[in-house]
Amino acid sequence: MPAVRLVVAACFAFVFLAAIGQTSQAEKPNVLFIISDDLGSQSLGCFGNQQCRSPHIDALAGEGMKFERTYTQYPVCGPSRASLMSGMYAQAIGVTSNGASDRFTKNLGDRPTLAQHFKDNGYYTARVSKIYHMRVPGDITAGVDGPDHAASWTERFNCQAPEQWSEGEHEHLTRERLKPDPNQSIHYGLGYGGAFYVVKTPGDGAEQADMKAAAKAIEILEARAEDKQPFFLAVGLVRPHVPLVAPASFFEEYPAEEMALPKQLDGDWDDIPKAGIVKNSRGSGLDTQLKKQKVLEAYYASVTFMDAQVGKMVAALDRLGLDQNTIVVFTADHGYHLGEHEFWQKMSLHEESTRIPLIVRVPGKDAATTAALSQQIDIYPTLAELCGLRVPAHVQGKSLASVWSDPQATIHDEVYTLRSRADHLLRTDRWAFMRYGNGDIELYDMQSDPQQFHNLAQDPQHADALADLESRLEKKLASIQ
């Protein structure tokens, strides 16, 4: 790291530590890192959703820095999490599919992950449930680690749960061929990982993975409050990933018939290339308005159930007095379509699939909102700088720490997302430019068309902008090693 960067990091850490009333750097700031699975920003109240209730995440946003324009490095679970934890672009770490997640440890070598970097600097580090890739529901029903990175953690805890086997009212809304196992002994290849399969369970959900994760996290927080050991606690919440399982009481807030679906534009697909069309209403069997509304009902119920677990953990942190010295992060691995363009789930380069929530509460710092472009791999250097740690040389993200002194600060002129091996998104302040491996392109003016209804790639009036974005994308790709 250049000497200037080290000085900046040290200065910021000094200011941060002074702000929270510490007299020396002996007491290290803690980190509570919470990540949700398959959560689009547009599904949270604090990011503008008028239907879904997320009071605890909204409250956290009201106390911290809300990043309005943060983008995933890859709109699929395994690669996005590999990027997040390594601080590297997906192709740089060599994880460009869920199946490649088991290559992470070998490809990373002796370079420290985000959690490992804290561990190497004297922190207790713990994983609770899904941080690196886990197959949902298979690894959850089996209660196994998945392709984890063992060196990241002092301790790690899995949260085994019944998922699609949960008791309650079941409904399959899409047309996948499911392979139910009445013996509950086969965990993989059953078809539930991409299906809109819904279970309304009786009781409070204590048997579900996210409620177990919150309980374990609180147990760890209580232990750290007792022994005063600095900690990096990473908690993975699997909802709202399918299957959409939550207590029936959470569904009561969202009567399906009252759910408002996203605005549609006649002929919307006319200017979207085939490569840009992903899982959709037509192909998945969501062929009635009520089915789509039932997806929103179940998804929002799952979000609100997940949000309740966030609230429990943050409340415990505050109750224990750890809030005075603990940075709280809430984010997601990638975004998620809920009917926009008649698209559903992830794997798209469009806005809803690539933009992720990011909220960071720093003790002693005022709440604020920033529109600064940011990306998933920025989380690693940001937390390192906030805690006074050096940023390892392999990290390709940029620290966002400067936005606490100036929320209008510019961190990136553009951010980047990969899909597959040759599909790219370059997002600038104004433009969303997508280029696919077959040469097809999409161009959207995000100032005048934030819902991406009008592909301007063939409009001669924007030829200069398109050429500039092509050039910038090539430079970006050349810089990723």
C-alpha positions in Angstrom: 0.0 0.0 0.0 1.4 3.5 -0.8 2.6 5.5 2.2 -0.1 8.1 1.7 -2.9 5.5 1.8 -1.4 4.2 5.1 -1.4 7.7 6.6 -5.0 8.3 5.5 -6.1 5.0 7.0 -4.3 5.7 10.3 -5.8 9.2 10.4 -9.3 8.0 9.8 -8.9 5.3 12.4 -7.7 7.9 14.9 -10.7 10.1 14.3 -13.1 7.1 14.5 -11.6 5.9 17.8 -11.7 9.4 19.2 -15.3 9.8 18.1 -16.4 6.8 20.1 -14.7 8.0 23.2 -11.6 5.8 23.3 -8.4 7.2 24.7 -6.1 4.8 22.7 -6.2 2.3 19.9 -5.8 -0.6 22.3 -9.5 -1.3 22.1 -10.2 -2.4 18.6 -13.5 -1.7 16.9 -15.6 -4.8 16.4 -17.6 -5.7 13.3 -21.1 -7.3 13.1 -21.5 -8.2 9.5 -24.9 -9.3 8.3 -25.6 -10.5 4.8 -29.0 -11.5 3.3 -29.5 -13.9 0.4 -31.2 -12.9 -2.8 -32.3 -9.5 -1.6 -32.8 -6.7 -4.0 -32.5 -3.1 -2.7 -36.0 -2.3 -4.1 -37.5 -4.7 -1.6 -36.7 -2.7 1.4 -38.6 0.2 2.8 -35.5 2.3 3.3 -34.7 1.9 -0.4 -38.2 3.0 -1.4 -40.5 0.0 -1.3 -44.0 1.0 -0.3 -45.3 -2.5 0.3 -42.6 -4.6 2.1 -42.1 -4.0 5.8 -38.5 -4.0 6.9 -38.6 -1.8 10.1 -35.4 -3.1 11.7 -33.2 -2.7 8.6 -34.9 0.7 8.0 -34.0 1.7 11.5 -30.4 0.7 10.9 -30.4 2.8 7.8 -31.7 5.7 9.8 -28.7 5.4 12.1 -25.9 4.7 9.6 -24.7 5.4 6.1 -27.1 4.2 3.5 -25.3 3.6 0.1 -27.9 4.1 -2.6 -25.9 2.8 -5.5 -23.9 -0.3 -4.6 -23.5 -3.1 -7.1 -22.7 -6.7 -6.9 -19.6 -8.1 -8.7 -21.7 -11.0 -10.0 -25.5 -11.6 -9.9 -25.3 -15.2 -8.5 -24.6 -16.3 -5.0 -21.2 -18.2 -5.2 -19.2 -15.7 -7.3 -20.6 -12.7 -5.5 -19.6 -14.0 -2.1 -16.2 -15.0 -3.4 -15.6 -11.5 -4.6 -16.9 -9.9 -1.4 -14.7 -12.0 0.9 -11.6 -11.8 -1.3 -12.0 -8.1 -2.3 -11.4 -9.2 -5.9 -13.4 -9.2 -9.1 -15.0 -12.6 -9.9 -12.7 -13.4 -12.8 -9.6 -12.4 -10.8 -10.4 -14.8 -8.0 -11.5 -17.4 -10.6 -15.0 -18.0 -9.3 -17.4 -17.3 -12.1 -20.2 -19.8 -11.3 -21.7 -21.4 -8.2 -20.0 -24.7 -9.2 -16.6 -23.0 -9.2 -17.0 -22.0 -5.5 -15.0 -25.0 -4.3 -12.0 -23.5 -6.1 -11.9 -20.4 -3.9 -9.5 -21.6 -1.3 -7.0 -22.9 -3.8 -7.2 -19.9 -6.0 -6.8 -17.4 -3.1 -3.7 -19.1 -1.8 -2.1 -17.2 1.1 -3.9 -14.0 0.4 -6.1 -13.2 3.4 -9.9 -13.0 3.1 -11.8 -10.1 4.8 -12.5 -12.2 7.9 -9.0 -13.8 7.8 -7.4 -10.3 7.7 -9.2 -9.5 11.0 -8.3 -12.8 12.4 -4.6 -12.2 11.6 -4.9 -8.9 13.4 -6.0 -10.4 16.7 -9.7 -10.7 16.2 -12.0 -13.5 17.1 -13.8 -14.3 13.8 -16.9 -16.4 13.5 -19.2 -17.5 10.7 -22.8 -18.2 11.5 -24.7 -19.9 8.6 -24.1 -18.8 4.9 -21.2 -16.4 4.3 -19.4 -18.2 1.5 -21.5 -20.1 -1.0 -23.9 -22.7 0.4 -26.4 -24.5 -1.7 -29.9 -23.5 -0.5 -31.8 -25.5 0.5 -29.5 -28.6 0.2 -26.6 -27.5 2.4 -29.1 -26.1 4.9 -31.2 -29.2 5.2 -27.9 -31.3 5.4 -26.4 -28.9 7.9 -23.0 -28.8 6.2 -20.4 -26.1 5.6 -20.6 -25.9 1.8 -17.4 -24.7 0.0 -16.3 -22.7 3.0 -12.9 -21.1 3.7 -11.7 -22.6 7.0 -8.8 -20.2 7.5 -11.2 -17.2 7.8 -12.7 -18.4 11.1 -11.9 -18.9 14.7 -15.2 -20.7 14.9 -18.0 -21.6 12.4 -21.6 -22.6 13.0 -24.1 -24.1 10.5 -27.8 -23.7 11.1 -29.6 -26.9 9.9 -33.2 -26.4 9.1 -36.1 -28.2 7.4 -36.6 -25.7 4.5 -39.1 -27.3 2.0 -39.8 -30.0 4.6 -41.1 -27.5 7.1 -44.5 -28.2 8.5 -47.3 -26.0 7.3 -49.2 -25.0 4.2 -47.3 -25.7 1.0 -47.7 -24.3 -2.5 -45.6 -24.6 -5.7 -46.2 -21.5 -7.9 -43.9 -22.3 -10.8 -43.5 -25.3 -13.1 -40.2 -26.9 -12.0 -40.2 -30.7 -11.7 -39.7 -31.2 -8.0 -38.5 -34.5 -6.5 -39.8 -34.6 -3.0 -38.0 -37.0 -0.7 -40.5 -38.3 1.9 -37.5 -39.8 3.9 -35.8 -36.4 4.0 -32.5 -38.1 3.4 -31.6 -36.7 -0.1 -30.5 -33.1 0.0 -29.5 -32.2 -3.5 -31.0 -32.3 -7.0 -34.5 -32.0 -5.8 -35.4 -28.9 -7.7 -36.2 -26.5 -4.9 -33.2 -24.2 -5.4 -34.8 -22.2 -8.1 -38.5 -22.9 -7.6 -41.0 -20.4 -6.1 -42.0 -23.0 -3.5 -43.8 -21.5 -0.5 -44.3 -22.8 3.0 -46.4 -21.0 5.6 -45.3 -22.6 8.9 -47.0 -22.7 12.3 -45.3 -21.3 15.3 -42.7 -18.6 15.5 -40.1 -20.0 13.2 -37.6 -21.2 15.8 -36.8 -24.2 13.6 -35.8 -22.1 10.6 -32.2 -21.3 9.7 -32.4 -17.5 10.1 -33.9 -17.7 13.6 -31.2 -20.2 14.6 -28.6 -17.9 13.2 -29.8 -14.9 15.1 -29.9 -16.9 18.4 -26.3 -18.2 17.8 -25.1 -14.7 16.9 -26.6 -13.3 20.2 -24.9 -16.1 22.1 -21.6 -15.1 20.6 -22.2 -11.4 21.3 -22.9 -12.2 24.9 -19.7 -14.1 25.2 -17.7 -11.3 23.6 -19.3 -8.7 25.9 -18.1 -10.9 28.8 -14.5 -11.6 27.7 -14.0 -8.2 25.8 -12.3 -10.0 22.9 -12.4 -7.9 19.7 -14.6 -9.7 17.1 -15.6 -9.9 13.5 -18.9 -11.7 13.6 -20.3 -12.6 10.1 -24.0 -13.8 10.1 -25.5 -15.1 6.9 -29.3 -15.0 6.6 -30.7 -17.3 3.9 -34.0 -15.6 3.4 -35.5 -14.4 1.1 -33.8 -17.1 -1.0 -36.2 -19.8 -2.2 -37.9 -21.9 -0.9 -39.9 -19.0 0.6 -40.4 -20.3 4.1 -41.7 -18.2 7.0 -44.2 -18.3 9.8 -47.8 -17.9 8.6 -48.1 -14.8 10.8 -45.7 -12.9 8.5 -47.8 -13.7 5.5 -50.8 -12.0 7.1 -49.3 -8.6 6.4 -49.3 -9.3 2.7 -52.7 -10.4 1.3 -51.8 -11.6 -2.2 -54.7 -9.9 -3.9 -53.5 -6.6 -2.6 -50.0 -6.8 -3.8 -49.1 -4.3 -6.5 -47.0 -5.7 -9.3 -44.2 -3.7 -11.1 -45.1 -1.4 -13.9 -44.9 -3.0 -17.3 -44.3 -1.4 -20.7 -46.0 -2.8 -23.8 -43.3 -4.3 -26.1 -40.7 -4.1 -23.4 -38.8 -7.0 -24.8 -38.6 -5.6 -28.3 -35.3 -3.9 -27.7 -33.8 -6.3 -25.1 -31.5 -8.8 -26.8 -32.1 -12.5 -26.2 -29.0 -12.7 -24.1 -30.5 -10.1 -21.7 -33.7 -12.1 -21.1 -33.6 -14.2 -18.0 -36.0 -16.3 -15.9 -39.4 -14.8 -16.7 -43.1 -15.1 -16.2 -43.6 -16.8 -19.5 -41.0 -19.5 -19.1 -41.5 -20.2 -15.4 -45.3 -20.7 -15.4 -46.3 -17.5 -13.6 -49.1 -17.1 -16.1 -51.7 -15.3 -13.9 -51.7 -12.1 -12.0 -52.6 -14.0 -8.8 -49.6 -16.3 -9.1 -47.3 -13.3 -9.4 -49.0 -11.6 -6.4 -48.5 -14.8 -4.4 -44.8 -14.6 -5.1 -44.7 -11.1 -3.8 -46.7 -12.2 -0.8 -44.3 -15.0 0.1 -41.1 -13.0 -0.8 -42.1 -10.0 1.3 -43.1 -12.3 4.2 -39.7 -13.9 4.0 -38.0 -10.4 3.9 -40.0 -9.3 7.0 -39.1 -12.5 8.8 -35.4 -12.0 8.0 -35.7 -8.4 9.0 -37.0 -9.5 12.4 -33.8 -11.5 12.9 -31.6 -8.4 12.1 -33.6 -6.5 14.7 -32.9 -9.1 17.4 -29.1 -9.1 16.7 -28.8 -5.3 16.6 -31.0 -5.0 19.8 -28.7 -7.5 21.6 -25.6 -5.6 20.5 -27.1 -2.4 21.9 -28.3 -4.1 25.1 -24.9 -5.4 25.8 -23.3 -2.0 25.3 -21.3 -3.2 22.4 -22.8 -0.6 20.1 -20.4 1.9 21.4 -17.5 0.1 19.7 -19.0 -2.0 17.0 -19.5 -1.3 13.3 -22.7 -2.9 11.9 -22.9 -3.8 8.3 -26.0 -5.0 6.4 -25.8 -6.0 2.8 -26.9 -8.8 0.3 -25.0 -11.0 -2.1 -26.8 -9.6 -5.2 -30.2 -8.2 -6.3 -33.4 -9.9 -7.3 -36.1 -9.4 -9.9 -39.7 -9.4 -8.7 -41.5 -9.1 -12.0 -39.7 -6.0 -13.4 -39.7 -6.6 -17.2 -41.5 -9.8 -16.3 -38.2 -11.1 -15.0 -37.9 -13.1 -11.8 -35.0 -13.9 -9.5 -31.3 -13.1 -10.4 -28.7 -13.7 -13.2 -29.6 -10.5 -15.0 -27.4 -7.5 -15.6 -30.4 -5.2 -15.2 -30.6 -2.8 -12.3 -32.8 -4.9 -10.0 -30.5 -7.9 -10.2 -27.2 -6.1 -9.8 -27.9 -3.3 -7.2 -27.6 -4.4 -3.6 -28.4 -2.8 -0.3 -25.5 -1.6 1.8 -25.9 0.0 5.2 -23.0 0.7 7.5 -23.5 2.1 11.1 -20.3 3.5 12.6 -20.3 4.5 16.2 -20.0 8.3 16.7 -20.8 9.0 13.0 -24.0 10.8 11.9 -26.5 9.0 9.8 -26.4 10.0 6.1 -27.2 8.8 2.6 -24.8 8.7 -0.2 -25.4 8.3 -3.9 -21.7 7.6 -4.5 -21.2 4.7 -6.9 -19.8 1.7 -4.9 -19.4 -2.0 -5.4 -19.2 -5.2 -3.3 -15.4 -5.4 -3.3 -15.3 -2.0 -1.6 -16.6 -3.5 1.7 -13.3 -5.2 2.5 -11.0 -2.1 2.3 -13.7 0.1 3.9 -13.9 -2.1 7.0 -10.1 -2.5 7.2 -9.7 1.3 7.1 -12.5 2.0 9.6 -10.7 -0.4 12.0 -7.2 1.0 11.4 -6.0 -2.1 9.5 -3.8 -1.9 6.4 -5.5 -2.9 3.1 -3.8 -6.0 1.6 -2.2 -5.5 -1.8 -4.5 -8.0 -3.6 -7.7 -6.1 -2.8 -9.2 -4.5 -5.9 -11.9 -2.5 -4.2 -11.7 1.1 -2.9 -12.4 2.2 0.6 -15.6 4.2 1.0 -14.5 5.7 4.3 -14.3 9.3 2.9 -18.1 9.4 2.5 -18.5 9.8 6.3 -16.9 13.2 6.1 -18.4 14.0 2.7 -21.5 12.0 1.5 -21.2 13.7 -1.9 -17.7 12.3 -2.4 -17.0 10.4 -5.6 -15.3 7.1 -5.1 -15.7 5.5 -8.6 -16.3 6.9 -12.0 -17.7 3.5 -12.9 -18.4 0.2 -11.3 -18.5 -3.2 -12.9 -20.4 -6.5 -12.8 -19.7 -9.8 -14.6 -22.1 -12.5 -15.6 -21.0 -15.8 -17.0 -17.5 -15.3 -18.5 -18.2 -12.7 -21.1 -21.3 -10.7 -20.2 -20.5 -7.3 -18.7 -22.2 -4.4 -17.0 -20.5 -1.0 -16.7 -22.4 1.4 -14.5 -21.5 5.1 -14.5 -23.2 8.0 -12.9 -25.5 8.4 -15.9 -25.3 5.2 -17.9 -25.9 1.5 -17.6 -24.0 -0.3 -20.4 -24.3 -4.0 -20.9 -22.3 -6.0 -23.4 -22.9 -9.7 -23.9 -20.5 -12.4 -25.1 -22.3 -12.6 -28.5 -21.8 -8.9 -29.1 -25.3 -7.8 -28.2 -25.5 -4.5 -26.2 -27.9 -2.5 -24.1 -27.6 1.1 -23.1 -29.8 2.9 -20.6 -29.9 6.5 -19.5 -30.4 6.0 -15.8 -31.2 9.7 -15.2 -34.2 9.8 -17.6 -35.0 6.0 -17.6 -34.2 4.5 -14.2 -36.5 1.5 -14.9 -34.5 0.7 -18.0 -37.4 0.6 -20.4 -35.7 2.1 -23.5 -32.5 0.5 -24.9 -30.6 3.3 -26.6 -27.8 1.1 -28.0 -29.0 1.6 -31.6 -29.8 5.3 -31.3 -27.4 7.4 -33.3 -27.8 10.3 -31.0 -25.9 8.3 -28.3 -23.2 6.9 -30.5 -20.5 9.0 -28.8 -21.6 7.9 -25.4 -21.6 4.3 -26.5 -18.1 4.5 -28.0 -16.9 6.1 -24.7 -18.4 3.3 -22.7 -17.0 0.6 -24.9 -13.6 2.1 -24.4 -14.0 2.4 -20.7 -15.2 -1.2 -20.5 -12.1 -2.4 -22.4 -9.9 -0.5 -20.0 -11.7 -2.0 -17.0 -11.3 -5.5 -18.3 -7.6 -5.0 -19.1 -7.1 -3.8 -15.5 -8.6 -6.9 -13.9 -5.9 -9.4 -13.4 
